[in-house]
Amino acid sequence: MKNLQGRILLNEQVYKYLKSAIINGEFLPGERLKEEELSALIGVSRTPIREAINKLKLEGLLTSLFGGGVKVSINSADEISEIFDMRLILETYAIRKTIDNISEEGLKKIEENIHLARIARRYSNIEKIIKLNDDFHKQIIILSGNNKLFEVINNMNESLTMYRKISMQHPLEPDASLVGHEKIFECISSKNKKLAIYLMREHIKLAQKLMIEQLELFNQKNKFL
């Protein structure tokens, strides 16, 4: 029984490691993954690697290759647009509810996020910028008071996180994100609901445009796609 429990735990750890590596951009979209290389990288046998790969294929994060093997899945521009369309609907609803419910403590959390984002931008800390960008949107959703909404949007955003590092290479990023967040925060602070909704909508539309443009460039240049 102990051996079985240990094997299940190991399989889960390998799965979580690979999923995190894909979502956080350590393995790039379209990159081919080989069992033997992953086995050496993680320091485990190929059996838990194979189990993890099968789960990630079911989740759509990995795609089988003709002739064997897998690669990190690549969403089409249409698929990415569909996710952003859903974000637009749900996050404009969230900001409306957040303005209704916001407290001084909530305002301070958003303000602190923007302060840290400015510092990260000053030092061109892309990984920190990406995390703070995601946290900004998460905070607004959490402050809306709708737990189910947070769960839905968080699951959707996992599909986009793997493209963040690529998107941040766009010449208009990351400044566009920071400026957008600053303007949205001003509206939340002044409880200007109408303008906040408009700015959130435009902010998400711009993020969609920049991500798709940069992904198209990435696909053209990347040798393993």
Buried (B, 14 or more C-beta within 10 A) or exposed (E): EEEEEEEEEBBBBBBEBBBEBBBBBBBBBBBEBBBEEBBEBBEBEBBBBBBBBEBBBEEEBBBEEEEEBBBBBBBEBEEBBBBBEEBBEBBBBBBBBBBEEBEEEBBEBBBEBBEBBEEBBEEEBBEBBBBBBBBBBBBBBBBBBBEEBBEBBBEBBBBBBBBBBBBBEBEEBBEBBBEBBEBBBEBBBEEBBEEBBBBBBBBBEBBBBBBBBBBEEBBEEBEEE
